[in-house]
């Protein structure tokens, strides 16, 4: 959906329903998914009709609001019990992006804090809280753009992986935010877009977004990055994150770690852009981050078509962990954090889950 400000929105509330752009159908078709119930929301997250850590968080917040809207509970204890169950259901859909648990925790806490209100008031309060989660995410993305733009070379080539753009957030993106802002300031930027096997978020979604924005790009398959870096075609790498832990280790889309190793080998800056809702100080290091394992057929098949012999086993870890020594800087809505990350991350204002 394109709003009045000409910006793309992934998640919005319309006629008592949560609307999402179906990210599985892009770029061929522009389909809107309408979620009427908690189960609709859980399914959209699981099947990746909505994906990207901040967008998942915003969606989950509305999932909690919908659970309350649709509840038949007549007293607040029953309502709170249902809300706790809704949180358990939503949290189980995708384990790596901490924004999901962050959002459901915030919604539950809001309900518990104002449990004394009558049920109609509580329902309205939770819907407003979901609207706030969405609005805050959009504002954070713009702030990431403002803080990160100066790191983007004034004439140069930036490599990105997966999709950390408007589709992955409430709008504007995280990794794409500094690129967008720098481009709008007149900088001559060219983006290399990793295809991002197996789900093709780069080819399908990032390429689509950059095309819509008119930002020059070249799509590459994931195994081309080293060659381009060695040839001097890349000036820096910028990616998003699904979870950043206390020592600065970062979980992001599978293939991110390989890019960070390559960037270090070629002495290129490697930037991570994420809002504070992606930071999880409860985990000491990246080994503790749960890594989602997805279905093998997403690897053996490409958009529904088999590309490997029948019966071949395939692995599908959907994320990897980039150790903090490989990261040059973390760009947040509160500013750019440089090593030692543990100290910088501790100083951020964060809503703890
Ligand atoms: O499996 P996905 O598509 O949800 O993974 C998305 C990513 O890894 C993104 O880079 C991350 O969530 C940041 S999105 C702003």
Boltz pocket constraint, residues with backbone or C-beta under 6 A from the ligand:
constraints:
  - pocket:
      binder: B
      contacts: [[A, 50], [A, 51], [A, 52], [A, 53], [A, 54], [A, 97], [A, 161], [A, 162], [A, 163], [A, 164], [A, 165], [A, 168], [A, 169], [A, 173], [A, 174], [A, 175], [A, 201], [A, 239], [A, 240], [A, 241], [A, 242], [A, 252], [A, 253], [A, 254], [A, 273], [A, 318]]
      max_distance: 6.0
